[in-house]
């Protein structure tokens, strides 16, 4: 199998996949200078293997599949690349970028729910509204215990908010897939 190695770091990866790209540092030269890369998150730091690649100022940065498999999905990560000048020992952070890690669907068990948290919340709110359609009381008391329900207007407002959040997620996913904008594009001519 032949895979073309990208020349820029990824914005998202799948846990359990090999991640690599050809990285150029311009002013830093392999042999004298060094480059290191890591994925940093709340659970710790995952270091990359960095090797000189073809010319003197490019490196092949690789994260092994066995290592990325340990990254929990849906957590905020940052991809960091640092370069060290071999003569002066000065260190520079040359890349800091948000990184999204998604679950490897091949490793998921039966019953996997791939909806986002916002979509699950929206679906739950809709189910509550549907279940409440036939109930006419907002609160009641039985044997000194009382129960109050969220009012229908409040649930409708929550539903609007989560519909907005889900639509935003879907627009972002379409943009990431290069599918463009599906809404109205407004222009003004002067």
C-alpha positions in Angstrom: 0.0 0.0 0.0 1.3 3.4 -0.9 0.1 6.5 1.0 1.1 10.0 0.0 2.7 11.8 3.0 1.1 15.2 3.5 3.2 18.3 3.8 1.1 19.9 6.6 0.0 18.7 10.0 -3.5 17.3 10.3 -6.4 19.2 12.0 -8.0 15.9 13.1 -6.9 12.3 13.5 -8.5 9.0 14.2 -7.3 7.2 17.4 -5.3 4.2 16.4 -4.1 5.5 13.0 -0.6 6.3 12.1 -0.1 10.1 11.7 2.7 11.6 9.8 3.6 14.6 7.7 6.6 16.2 6.1 7.5 19.3 8.2 9.6 22.2 6.9 11.3 24.6 9.3 13.1 26.9 6.9 15.8 28.4 9.1 16.5 25.2 10.9 18.9 22.6 9.3 19.0 18.9 10.1 22.4 17.7 11.3 22.9 20.8 13.5 19.4 21.8 14.6 16.7 19.5 16.0 12.9 19.4 15.9 10.5 17.7 18.3 6.7 17.3 18.1 4.1 16.3 20.6 0.4 15.9 21.0 -0.5 17.5 24.4 -3.8 17.1 26.3 -5.2 16.8 29.8 -4.1 13.2 30.0 -0.5 13.9 29.2 1.9 14.2 26.2 2.5 11.9 23.3 5.9 12.5 21.6 6.5 11.9 17.9 9.4 10.3 16.2 11.2 13.0 14.1 13.7 12.2 11.4 15.5 14.2 8.7 13.6 14.0 5.4 15.4 14.5 2.1 16.6 18.1 2.2 18.3 19.8 5.1 15.4 21.8 6.4 12.6 19.2 6.3 11.6 16.5 8.8 9.3 13.5 8.8 7.1 13.7 11.9 5.4 10.4 12.9 3.0 9.4 15.6 2.7 5.6 15.7 -0.7 3.9 15.5 -0.1 2.1 18.8 0.5 5.5 20.5 -2.5 7.3 19.0 -4.8 4.4 19.9 -4.3 5.5 23.6 -5.7 9.0 22.9 -9.3 9.3 24.3 -11.5 10.9 21.6 -13.5 14.1 22.1 -10.9 15.6 24.3 -9.1 18.9 23.5 -5.6 18.3 22.2 -2.9 20.7 21.0 -0.2 19.7 18.4 3.1 21.4 19.3 6.3 21.5 17.2 9.5 23.0 18.7 12.9 23.6 17.0 16.3 23.9 18.8 19.2 25.8 17.2 22.2 23.4 17.4 24.7 26.3 17.7 23.0 28.7 20.2 20.7 26.1 21.9 17.9 28.6 21.5 14.5 26.9 21.5 11.5 28.1 19.5 7.9 26.9 19.4 7.2 27.0 15.6 3.7 25.4 15.6 0.8 25.3 18.1 -2.4 24.0 16.6 -5.7 22.5 18.0 -6.1 18.9 17.2 -9.3 16.9 17.2 -9.1 13.1 17.9 -12.1 11.0 16.8 -12.9 7.5 17.8 -11.8 4.6 15.6 -15.2 3.2 14.5 -13.6 -0.2 13.7 -12.9 -0.6 17.4 -16.4 0.3 18.6 -18.7 -2.2 20.2 -22.3 -2.9 19.3 -24.5 0.0 20.3 -22.0 2.8 19.5 -23.7 6.2 19.4 -21.8 8.5 17.0 -24.0 11.5 17.7 -22.3 14.5 19.2 -23.2 15.6 22.8 -25.2 18.5 21.4 -27.2 16.1 19.1 -27.9 13.7 22.0 -29.1 16.6 24.2 -31.3 17.9 21.4 -32.8 14.5 20.9 -33.5 14.1 24.6 -35.1 17.6 24.8 -37.4 16.6 21.9 -38.3 13.4 23.6 -39.2 15.2 26.8 -41.4 17.7 24.8 -43.1 14.8 23.0 -43.7 12.9 26.3 -45.0 16.0 28.0 -47.5 16.9 25.3 -50.2 14.9 27.0 -49.4 15.9 30.6 -51.0 19.0 32.0 -49.3 19.5 35.3 -45.9 21.1 35.9 -45.6 20.0 39.5 -47.2 17.7 42.0 -46.8 16.5 45.6 -47.3 13.0 46.9 -46.6 12.1 50.6 -44.5 15.3 51.3 -42.4 14.7 48.2 -42.7 17.1 45.3 -41.7 17.0 41.7 -41.4 20.0 39.4 -41.0 19.8 35.6 -39.3 22.2 33.3 -42.0 24.3 31.7 -42.8 23.7 28.0 -41.7 27.3 27.0 -38.3 26.7 28.7 -37.9 23.3 26.9 -38.8 25.0 23.6 -36.1 27.6 24.2 -33.6 24.9 25.1 -34.5 23.1 21.9 -33.9 26.2 19.8 -30.4 26.7 21.4 -29.4 23.0 20.8 -30.8 23.1 17.3 -28.5 26.1 16.7 -25.5 24.3 18.2 -26.2 21.1 16.1 -26.5 23.2 12.9 -23.2 24.9 13.7 -21.5 21.4 14.1 -23.0 20.2 10.9 -21.7 23.3 9.0 -18.3 22.8 10.5 -18.3 19.2 9.4 -19.3 20.1 5.9 -16.6 22.7 5.7 -14.0 20.2 6.9 -15.1 17.8 4.2 -14.8 20.5 1.6 -18.6 20.4 0.8 -19.1 24.1 1.1 -22.0 26.2 2.5 -25.6 25.1 2.2 -27.2 28.3 3.5 -28.0 31.6 1.9 -25.2 33.8 0.9 -26.1 37.4 1.1 -24.3 40.1 -0.8 -24.6 43.8 -1.0 -23.8 45.9 -4.1 -22.9 49.6 -3.7 
